[in-house]
Amino acid sequence: MKAECTRRILVPFSLAAMRNELGCYATWFNEHRPHEVLRGRTPLEVYLDLPPANEAPRFEPRDDWPPKARCAAPNVPIRGRAGAGLALVVTRHEGRTRLPIVALRRTG
């Protein structure tokens, strides 16, 4: 929390404002930030026993990649056809630049 939150903000003087900052960070940390020790899952996925997002079928941007070829762990099947155009979409949790939400989206 020190490295990712309190050292990256101007600490507010108001107790309510500080609680809001810490709550915003905690929400991002639990719902959007994948954790290596949880094998790429978020704490919310573990708590609610949801299927991990990193084990869903993946996009494959390489046109000639064989569908049965292995990918990086976890090895998951290709979503649709190979050769997908992709866009990296970065949004910010509650507009805070230090709390990124990163996603890949298929383009036209």
Phi and psi in degrees as GROMACS dihedral restraints (atoms count N, CA, C in turn):
[ dihedral_restraints ]
;  ai    aj    ak    al  type     phi  dphi    fc
    3     4     5     6     1   -63.1    20    10
    4     5     6     7     1   -49.5    20    10
    6     7     8     9     1   -69.2    20    10
    7     8     9    10     1   -39.4    20    10
    9    10    11    12     1   -92.7    20    10
   10    11    12    13     1   -14.4    20    10
   12    13    14    15     1  -126.4    20    10
   13    14    15    16     1   -74.4    20    10
   15    16    17    18     1   -68.4    20    10
   16    17    18    19     1   -23.4    20    10
   18    19    20    21     1   -85.9    20    10
   19    20    21    22     1    -3.0    20    10
   21    22    23    24     1  -112.9    20    10
   22    23    24    25     1     5.5    20    10
   24    25    26    27     1  -125.5    20    10
   25    26    27    28     1   160.6    20    10
   27    28    29    30     1   -84.0    20    10
   28    29    30    31     1   113.5    20    10
   30    31    32    33     1   -66.3    20    10
   31    32    33    34     1   122.6    20    10
   33    34    35    36     1   -72.2    20    10
   34    35    36    37     1   151.2    20    10
   36    37    38    39     1   -77.6    20    10
   37    38    39    40     1   -28.7    20    10
   39    40    41    42     1   -77.2    20    10
   40    41    42    43     1   133.3    20    10
   42    43    44    45     1   -62.0    20    10
   43    44    45    46     1   -40.5    20    10
   45    46    47    48     1   -63.7    20    10
   46    47    48    49     1   -41.4    20    10
   48    49    50    51     1   -66.9    20    10
   49    50    51    52     1   -39.3    20    10
   51    52    53    54     1   -66.6    20    10
   52    53    54    55     1   -41.1    20    10
   54    55    56    57     1   -61.2    20    10
   55    56    57    58     1   -38.9    20    10
   57    58    59    60     1   -63.2    20    10
   58    59    60    61     1   -44.0    20    10
   60    61    62    63     1   -61.6    20    10
   61    62    63    64     1   -46.2    20    10
   63    64    65    66     1   -66.5    20    10
   64    65    66    67     1   -38.3    20    10
   66    67    68    69     1   -65.1    20    10
   67    68    69    70     1   -39.3    20    10
   69    70    71    72     1   -63.5    20    10
   70    71    72    73     1   -44.9    20    10
   72    73    74    75     1   -62.1    20    10
   73    74    75    76     1   -45.2    20    10
   75    76    77    78     1   -61.7    20    10
   76    77    78    79     1   -40.3    20    10
   78    79    80    81     1   -63.0    20    10
   79    80    81    82     1   -47.8    20    10
   81    82    83    84     1   -60.9    20    10
   82    83    84    85     1   -45.8    20    10
   84    85    86    87     1   -59.5    20    10
   85    86    87    88     1   -42.0    20    10
   87    88    89    90     1   -83.7    20    10
   88    89    90    91     1   -30.3    20    10
   90    91    92    93     1  -104.0    20    10
   91    92    93    94     1   -25.9    20    10
   93    94    95    96     1  -122.0    20    10
   94    95    96    97     1   -21.8    20    10
   96    97    98    99     1   -92.4    20    10
   97    98    99   100     1   114.4    20    10
   99   100   101   102     1   -68.3    20    10
  100   101   102   103     1   145.8    20    10
  102   103   104   105     1  -116.4    20    10
  103   104   105   106     1   129.9    20    10
  105   106   107   108     1   -61.1    20    10
  106   107   108   109     1   -42.2    20    10
  108   109   110   111     1   -65.5    20    10
  109   110   111   112     1   -22.4    20    10
  111   112   113   114     1   -96.5    20    10
  112   113   114   115     1    15.9    20    10
  114   115   116   117     1    56.6    20    10
  115   116   117   118     1    45.6    20    10
  117   118   119   120     1    86.5    20    10
  118   119   120   121     1     2.6    20    10
  120   121   122   123     1   -90.2    20    10
  121   122   123   124     1   160.0    20    10
  123   124   125   126     1   -92.9    20    10
  124   125   126   127     1   157.0    20    10
  126   127   128   129     1   -56.6    20    10
  127   128   129   130     1   -34.5    20    10
  129   130   131   132     1   -65.3    20    10
  130   131   132   133     1   -40.3    20    10
  132   133   134   135     1   -61.8    20    10
  133   134   135   136     1   -38.9    20    10
  135   136   137   138     1   -68.6    20    10
  136   137   138   139     1   -48.0    20    10
  138   139   140   141     1   -61.3    20    10
  139   140   141   142     1   -44.6    20    10
  141   142   143   144     1   -88.5    20    10
  142   143   144   145     1     1.6    20    10
  144   145   146   147     1    55.1    20    10
  145   146   147   148     1    43.9    20    10
  147   148   149   150     1   -85.3    20    10
  148   149   150   151     1   153.8    20    10
  150   151   152   153     1   -65.6    20    10
  151   152   153   154     1   136.0    20    10
  153   154   155   156     1   -64.9    20    10
  154   155   156   157     1   137.2    20    10
  156   157   158   159     1   -62.7    20    10
  157   158   159   160     1   -30.6    20    10
  159   160   161   162     1   -77.2    20    10
  160   161   162   163     1    -0.4    20    10
  162   163   164   165     1  -109.8    20    10
  163   164   165   166     1     7.1    20    10
  165   166   167   168     1   -77.0    20    10
  166   167   168   169     1   157.8    20    10
  168   169   170   171     1   -52.6    20    10
  169   170   171   172     1   144.0    20    10
  171   172   173   174     1  -107.0    20    10
  172   173   174   175     1   161.3    20    10
  174   175   176   177     1   -83.2    20    10
  175   176   177   178     1   145.0    20    10
  177   178   179   180     1  -124.6    20    10
  178   179   180   181     1   108.7    20    10
  180   181   182   183     1   -78.7    20    10
  181   182   183   184     1   -15.9    20    10
  183   184   185   186     1   -83.5    20    10
  184   185   186   187     1   123.6    20    10
  186   187   188   189     1   -60.5    20    10
  187   188   189   190     1   -42.6    20    10
  189   190   191   192     1   -99.3    20    10
  190   191   192   193     1    17.6    20    10
  192   193   194   195     1   -74.3    20    10
  193   194   195   196     1   125.3    20    10
  195   196   197   198     1   -65.4    20    10
  196   197   198   199     1   132.5    20    10
  198   199   200   201     1   -57.7    20    10
  199   200   201   202     1   -29.7    20    10
  201   202   203   204     1   -89.8    20    10
  202   203   204   205     1    -4.4    20    10
  204   205   206   207     1   -68.5    20    10
  205   206   207   208     1   146.5    20    10
  207   208   209   210     1   -75.1    20    10
  208   209   210   211     1   149.8    20    10
  210   211   212   213     1  -116.0    20    10
  211   212   213   214     1  -176.0    20    10
  213   214   215   216     1   -63.4    20    10
  214   215   216   217     1   155.4    20    10
  216   217   218   219     1   -65.5    20    10
  217   218   219   220     1   143.2    20    10
  219   220   221   222     1   -76.0    20    10
  220   221   222   223     1   141.5    20    10
  222   223   224   225     1   -74.9    20    10
  223   224   225   226     1   113.9    20    10
  225   226   227   228     1  -128.4    20    10
  226   227   228   229     1   156.5    20    10
  228   229   230   231     1   -70.9    20    10
  229   230   231   232     1   163.0    20    10
  231   232   233   234     1   -79.1    20    10
  232   233   234   235     1   137.1    20    10
  234   235   236   237     1   -88.1    20    10
  235   236   237   238     1   118.1    20    10
  237   238   239   240     1    75.2    20    10
  238   239   240   241     1  -140.6    20    10
  240   241   242   243     1  -106.0    20    10
  241   242   243   244     1   157.5    20    10
  243   244   245   246     1   -67.1    20    10
  244   245   246   247     1   157.4    20    10
  246   247   248   249     1    91.7    20    10
  247   248   249   250     1    23.2    20    10
  249   250   251   252     1   -70.4    20    10
  250   251   252   253     1   135.3    20    10
  252   253   254   255     1   -80.6    20    10
  253   254   255   256     1   133.6    20    10
  255   256   257   258     1  -125.0    20    10
  256   257   258   259     1   150.8    20    10
  258   259   260   261     1  -127.2    20    10
  259   260   261   262     1   135.4    20    10
  261   262   263   264     1   -87.7    20    10
  262   263   264   265     1   120.7    20    10
  264   265   266   267     1  -113.4    20    10
  265   266   267   268     1   120.1    20    10
  267   268   269   270     1  -116.8    20    10
  268   269   270   271     1   118.6    20    10
  270   271   272   273     1  -112.8    20    10
  271   272   273   274     1   171.8    20    10
  273   274   275   276     1  -121.2    20    10
  274   275   276   277     1   131.4    20    10
  276   277   278   279     1   -66.6    20    10
  277   278   279   280     1   119.2    20    10
  279   280   281   282     1    50.6    20    10
  280   281   282   283     1    33.6    20    10
  282   283   284   285     1    75.7    20    10
  283   284   285   286     1     6.5    20    10
  285   286   287   288     1   -88.5    20    10
  286   287   288   289     1   121.2    20    10
  288   289   290   291     1   -64.9    20    10
  289   290   291   292     1   -24.7    20    10
  291   292   293   294     1   -83.0    20    10
  292   293   294   295     1    -2.8    20    10
  294   295   296   297     1  -119.6    20    10
  295   296   297   298     1    74.8    20    10
  297   298   299   300     1   -78.1    20    10
  298   299   300   301     1   147.1    20    10
  300   301   302   303     1  -119.8    20    10
  301   302   303   304     1   113.2    20    10
  303   304   305   306     1  -106.5    20    10
  304   305   306   307     1   133.6    20    10
  306   307   308   309     1  -144.8    20    10
  307   308   309   310     1   152.1    20    10
  309   310   311   312     1  -103.9    20    10
  310   311   312   313     1   134.1    20    10
  312   313   314   315     1  -123.7    20    10
  313   314   315   316     1   141.8    20    10
  315   316   317   318     1   -74.1    20    10
  316   317   318   319     1   136.1    20    10
  318   319   320   321     1  -104.2    20    10
  319   320   321   322     1   156.5    20    10
